[in-house]
């Protein structure tokens, strides 16, 4: 369950999307959060197509929980869209898909260690090794967004049983506008993995 990612600066995002990928991004009109770690319930700009424009729009990470108004649900399993049983994500998967732009994201591993009688999980950072920024599939509803997750690839499997659905620049339009069925399997997509230092 991914619960932290690093937001790039607006300059980094614009360079990557406009200069590198040649996307028709509309200049943001509002001040956007940038260059900081993002946790659930925090605001972050997400990339979406709205009002016939590709734009960065600030939204809060996490859909309000239908059973506990103090909690949010910040990861959405992509497999839920293909199940016959309806879910809270269905309309968003069908019509409100977005891209989360990150420098990296973090995940806690299965292995633990102890410092001063406190037990901690090993921590790892992940990023797209072939691009300056990492694109992650997301969905949104109103002022909220959720990170889409899928089964882990070979880089993630030893660490966690789920992973964010990372996409390549060539897949961006497919996620936003088209049938995304063939994006669910990320087994062939590489991730750069870095084990973080242990606490002392």
C-alpha positions as CSV (number, residue, x, y, z in Angstrom):
1,X,0.0,0.0,0.0
2,X,1.8,3.1,-1.2
3,X,1.3,6.0,1.2
4,X,4.0,8.5,0.2
5,X,5.5,10.0,-3.0
6,X,7.8,12.9,-3.8
7,X,6.2,15.7,-5.7
8,X,8.5,17.4,-8.2
9,X,8.8,21.2,-8.6
10,X,6.5,22.8,-11.1
11,X,9.5,23.7,-13.2
12,X,10.5,20.0,-13.3
13,X,7.0,18.9,-14.2
14,X,6.6,21.5,-17.0
15,X,10.1,20.7,-18.5
16,X,9.2,17.0,-18.6
17,X,5.7,17.3,-19.9
18,X,6.1,20.3,-22.3
19,X,9.8,20.3,-23.3
20,X,10.5,16.6,-23.2
21,X,7.2,15.0,-24.1
22,X,5.7,17.9,-26.2
23,X,2.4,17.7,-24.4
24,X,-0.1,20.7,-24.8
25,X,-0.2,21.5,-21.1
26,X,-2.2,24.6,-20.0
27,X,-0.3,27.0,-17.8
28,X,-1.5,26.6,-14.2
29,X,-3.5,29.6,-13.0
30,X,-3.3,28.7,-9.3
31,X,-0.4,28.2,-6.9
32,X,0.4,24.5,-6.8
33,X,2.1,22.5,-4.1
34,X,5.5,21.4,-5.2
35,X,8.9,19.8,-4.2
36,X,7.6,18.0,-1.1
37,X,6.7,14.6,0.2
38,X,3.0,13.9,-0.3
39,X,1.0,11.8,2.1
40,X,-2.7,10.8,2.2
41,X,-5.0,13.8,2.9
42,X,-2.5,16.2,1.4
43,X,-3.0,18.2,-1.7
44,X,-1.0,17.6,-4.9
45,X,-1.4,18.7,-8.6
46,X,-2.6,15.8,-10.8
47,X,-2.5,15.7,-14.6
48,X,-6.0,15.4,-16.2
49,X,-7.9,16.3,-19.3
50,X,-10.7,18.6,-18.3
51,X,-12.7,21.2,-20.3
52,X,-10.9,20.1,-23.4
53,X,-7.6,20.9,-21.9
54,X,-4.6,19.0,-20.5
55,X,-4.0,20.6,-17.1
56,X,-2.5,20.3,-13.6
57,X,-5.3,20.5,-11.0
58,X,-4.7,20.4,-7.2
59,X,-6.7,17.7,-5.5
60,X,-6.5,15.9,-2.1
61,X,-5.0,12.4,-2.0
62,X,-7.7,10.0,-0.8
63,X,-11.4,9.4,-1.4
64,X,-13.5,9.9,1.7
65,X,-14.2,6.6,3.3
66,X,-17.9,5.5,3.0
67,X,-17.8,3.9,6.5
68,X,-15.5,6.3,8.5
69,X,-15.5,10.1,7.7
70,X,-12.2,10.5,9.5
71,X,-10.4,8.2,7.1
72,X,-9.6,8.3,3.4
73,X,-9.0,5.5,0.8
74,X,-5.9,6.4,-1.1
75,X,-5.2,3.3,-3.1
76,X,-7.6,1.8,-5.7
77,X,-7.0,-1.8,-6.9
78,X,-7.2,-1.7,-10.7
79,X,-8.7,-5.3,-10.8
80,X,-11.9,-4.0,-9.1
81,X,-12.9,-2.3,-12.4
82,X,-13.1,-5.7,-14.1
83,X,-15.1,-7.5,-11.4
84,X,-18.8,-8.0,-11.8
85,X,-19.5,-6.7,-8.4
86,X,-19.8,-2.9,-8.4
87,X,-17.4,-0.7,-6.4
88,X,-16.9,2.9,-5.3
89,X,-14.3,3.3,-8.0
90,X,-16.3,2.2,-11.1
91,X,-17.3,5.7,-12.4
92,X,-13.8,7.1,-11.8
93,X,-12.1,4.2,-13.7
94,X,-14.6,4.7,-16.5
95,X,-14.5,8.5,-16.9
96,X,-12.2,10.2,-14.5
97,X,-8.6,9.0,-14.9
98,X,-5.6,11.1,-14.2
99,X,-1.8,10.9,-13.9
100,X,0.2,11.4,-10.7
101,X,3.6,12.8,-11.3
102,X,6.3,11.9,-8.9
103,X,10.1,12.0,-8.6
104,X,9.8,8.8,-6.6
105,X,7.5,6.9,-4.3
106,X,8.3,4.9,-1.2
107,X,7.1,1.5,0.1
108,X,7.7,-0.4,3.4
109,X,9.1,-3.9,3.0
110,X,8.3,-7.1,4.8
111,X,11.6,-7.3,6.6
112,X,11.9,-5.5,10.0
113,X,14.7,-4.3,12.3
114,X,14.9,-3.1,15.9
115,X,16.4,0.1,17.2
116,X,16.1,1.0,20.9
117,X,13.4,-1.6,21.4
118,X,11.3,-0.2,18.5
119,X,10.6,-2.3,15.5
120,X,10.6,-0.7,12.0
121,X,10.0,-2.0,8.5
122,X,12.7,-1.7,5.9
123,X,11.9,1.2,3.5
124,X,12.5,1.5,-0.2
125,X,12.2,4.2,-2.8
126,X,11.2,3.4,-6.4
127,X,11.3,5.4,-9.7
128,X,11.1,5.0,-13.4
129,X,14.8,4.3,-14.4
130,X,14.2,5.5,-18.0
131,X,12.7,9.0,-17.3
132,X,13.4,12.0,-15.0
133,X,10.0,11.7,-13.5
134,X,7.7,8.8,-12.7
135,X,4.1,8.7,-14.1
136,X,1.6,6.8,-11.9
137,X,-2.0,6.0,-12.9
138,X,-4.7,7.7,-10.8
139,X,-8.4,8.3,-10.7
140,X,-10.3,11.2,-9.3
141,X,-13.8,12.3,-8.0
142,X,-14.6,15.8,-7.1
143,X,-11.7,17.3,-5.2
144,X,-10.1,13.9,-4.4
145,X,-7.8,11.5,-6.2
146,X,-6.6,7.9,-5.5
147,X,-3.5,6.1,-6.7
148,X,-4.2,3.0,-8.8
149,X,-2.4,-0.2,-7.8
150,X,-1.8,-3.5,-9.5
151,X,0.1,-6.8,-8.9
152,X,3.8,-6.3,-8.2
153,X,6.5,-6.8,-10.9
154,X,9.8,-8.5,-10.2
155,X,11.3,-5.4,-8.6
156,X,8.5,-5.0,-6.2
157,X,7.5,-8.6,-5.4
158,X,10.2,-9.3,-2.8
159,X,9.2,-6.1,-1.0
160,X,5.4,-5.8,-1.2
161,X,2.4,-7.6,-2.7
162,X,1.0,-4.5,-4.5
163,X,2.6,-1.7,-6.5
164,X,1.4,1.6,-8.0
165,X,0.4,1.2,-11.6
166,X,3.4,3.0,-13.2
167,X,3.0,3.9,-16.8
168,X,5.5,5.0,-19.5
169,X,5.1,8.3,-21.4
170,X,4.0,6.3,-24.5
171,X,1.1,4.9,-22.4
172,X,-0.1,8.2,-21.0
173,X,-2.8,8.8,-23.6
174,X,-4.0,5.2,-23.3
175,X,-4.5,5.6,-19.6
176,X,-6.3,8.9,-19.9
177,X,-8.5,8.3,-22.9
178,X,-8.6,4.7,-24.1
179,X,-9.1,1.1,-23.1
180,X,-6.5,0.5,-20.4
181,X,-6.8,-3.3,-20.1
182,X,-3.3,-4.0,-21.4
183,X,-1.8,-1.6,-18.8
184,X,-2.8,-3.8,-15.8
185,X,0.1,-6.2,-16.2
186,X,3.3,-4.3,-15.2
187,X,5.6,-7.4,-15.1
188,X,7.7,-6.1,-18.0
189,X,8.1,-2.6,-16.7
190,X,11.4,-2.0,-14.8
191,X,11.7,0.0,-11.6
192,X,14.8,1.5,-10.0
193,X,14.9,0.4,-6.4
194,X,16.9,2.0,-3.6
195,X,16.9,0.6,0.0
196,X,16.8,3.5,2.5
197,X,19.3,3.7,5.4
198,X,18.0,2.2,8.7
199,X,17.2,4.4,11.6
200,X,19.8,4.8,14.2
